[in-house]
Amino acid sequence: MAQESARVIEQEIAQLSRAIEEKRAILERENKIVEEKELVRTAVQETVAGLQLHTVPLPAHKPPASPQPRPAQPKPTAKHYLDNLDEESVNRVQLLVDATFHKGIKKTVEEVQHEEAFIIDAYHDALVDKLYEELKARGIVK
């Protein structure tokens, strides 16, 4: 099971890499500035959009206006958008991002699409940051 998950994740990263390279080539042909993180963001958006075949409407939920104090701990990969979420929501987003690297993007997105909109947005941003760092470590992006 773990080997199968690792294989799926590697395939998904390879697909993202190809999508990033295609987008980079298009931008370079058009003499546009290539921002690596934006390439990753776009590739992830397209991947996630292609997987979200249906959404489940959920009751409206607003994150608290002023975040509850959290104990000092290392901040998640992405700081700015998670700082305004309550601790439970931050933990949920972190679990979902971690699940992506164990289950794969497709299975995790199927789970995420049942979350509330602000969790989906935070997950997407955190996932882009995490994937950017992973792709950077592999030399796929700069």
C-alpha positions, 0 to 999 in steps of 0.5 A: 500500500505504501509503495502504491501511494509513493508511486501515485505521488511520484506520477502526480509530481511528474505530471505537475513537472510536465505542466510547469515545463509547458507553461514555462516554454509558452511564457518564454516564447512570448518573452514574458517573465517566468515566475516559478511559484506562479507556474506551480500555482497555475499547474496545481489549480489546473490539476485540482480543477480537473479533479473536482467533478462535483462539490457539495454545498455546505452551510456558511461558516466564517473563520473568527474575526480575531484569531484565538491565541495559539501557543508558540510553535513553528509556523506552517509552510504558508504564513499569511493566510493561515494566520487568520484561521483558528487553531482547529482550521489550521490543523485541518489544513495541515492534515490535508496537505500532509495527506496529499503527500501520503494519499496523492493529490486526487484522493486528497482533493476528493476529501477536500472538496467536502470542506468549507470554502475557506478550508479549500482556499487555505489548503490550495495555498498551503499545497502550492507552497509545499509543492513549490518547495518540493519541486525546488528541492528536486531542481524542477523550479528555481 
